[in-house]
Amino acid sequence: MKNVTYSYRVTDTVGTPMLKVGVLGLNLTIKDGEFIVLTGSSGCGKTTVCRLINGLIPHYFDGEKSGEVLLNGKDVSAQPIYETAQVVGSVFQNPRSQFFNVDTTSELAFFAENQGRNVQCIKDSMEEMSDKMNMSKLLGRSMFKLSGGEKQKIACGTIAVADSSVVVLDEPSSNLDKDAIEDLRKTLEMWKIQGKTVIIAEHRLYFLRELADRVIVFENGAIKNEIVGEEFRKLSEEDTKKMGLRSVINVSEYPKVKEEDTENTIQLKDFKFTYPDKIHGIAIKSLTLPRNKIIAIVGHNGAGKSTFARTFCGLNKKAKGTVCFDGKSVPTSKMLDYCYMIMQDVNHQLFTESVEEEVLLSVPENLPDEERERIALDALEMLDIDQYAQMHPMALSGGQKQRVAIASGIATDKEFILMDEPTSGLDYVHMKQVAEVMKKLKEKGKTLLVITHDNELISCCADYVLECCWGCKLA
């Protein structure tokens, strides 16, 4: 990359075209076989670098670019994107946006088929990949019935089958549990041994500690710091905190949380939801949870965490069960009156033309307009995104979109706030910020149920941990 500047063309709330800087005057050389980690705060330019390498910029995204991006000496801008794809395999930040098939086996073969590879070679690669990446249980499944983490594993698997010489991954661990992250680490290690060039944009750093040749820290579209592998491996937790980065030390167990006795509880009775296959779902006879606390919901990908959350808040319409709290017994079908849910894929719940309008949707309509606007802007300011108030939500980075959705949760008057992977795509500073916001919501009497694989978040704010271990199958 030679003196590359790229600005996205986006619009504000009144439809006025404007430019948003992705990278600014970037000079970067990556050698064959290098393992490069791109990190930094949300919106700092990591994803833009990935898109410059795989050709999505300028062939897909609309904007203004200057400078050169050369792949093996060829200008990425000048060649068709399918020629770049013969060399570069990509795992997107939102893997759902790169799927083309309705079943997992066809999806895993799709990229390699498009390269015109031999059928038997593809089958052999799939068998080897499913064994090494521990994915045999995901073969032959419907793409629509996978958890977020399972979809992420499939996206990584397609690249392994295709055997690309350059692999670009954008936040591949964001929705993975600790075992799946270990499977990913082994895959990355295998690619490194095979001599592939790996460029990975990540906030989670611990699983990359022994793999990185260089770590490049971005800030506001420019390289702020470059750390060679040996230096990176020696960083202490204090060092990474000073740089605003996630820890390079693995927290292997869930941190110990508070164990306060409380008479203020939530009772779940006869909870049951079954998917159309009559096999997967949840069945809970009785469960007691604390009220006005932060409850972390943990467990493996596919264990039923999101199903539990959707059932609790009434989004699974055919679910059965009752939630008892504050002297009330509420059927799950009526729980939407009391709940607000921030989804794992926040793109599902961004509807309006501006960030401010998005948050205003959650503010009670019976309040005066000035009061509603103040609540919305206060919520945006709490999460450090008030400067984007007039931007279109879809013009933001993945981490910034996540914070917009959380701001909507802050602005609501609902008693229960459910968050599905709220710190997915967030750097250390904004993860801490979200933790502090959760604590403030708890002080206001809210109960928060937070699905997460983020042990750093749990250690910052959780009062209780609920571990899902029923394997998403009915007993």
Secondary structure, DSSP 8 states (H G I E B T S, - for coil): -EEEEEEEEEEBTT--EEEEEEEEEE-----TT-EEEEEESTTSSHHHHHHHHHTHHHHTS-EEEEEE-EETTEETTTS-HHHHHTTEEEE-SSGGGG---SBHHHHHHHHHHHTT--HHHHHHHHHHHHHHTT-GGGTT-BGGG--HHHHHHHHHHHHHHHT-SEEEEESTTTT--HHHHHHHHHHHHHHHHTT-EEEEE-S--GGGTTT-SEEEEEETTEEEEEEEHHHHHT--HHHHHHTT---SS---S---------S-EEEEEEEEEE-TTSSBEEEEEEEEEESSSEEEEE--TTSSHHHHHHHHTT-STT-EEEEEETTEEEEGGGGGGTEEEE-SSGGGG--SSSHHHHHHTTS-TTS-HHHHHHHHHHHHHHTT-GGGTTB-GGGS-HHHHHHHHHHHHHH---SEEEEESTTTT--HHHHHHHHHHHHHHHHTT-EEEEE---HHHHHHH-SEEEE--STTB--
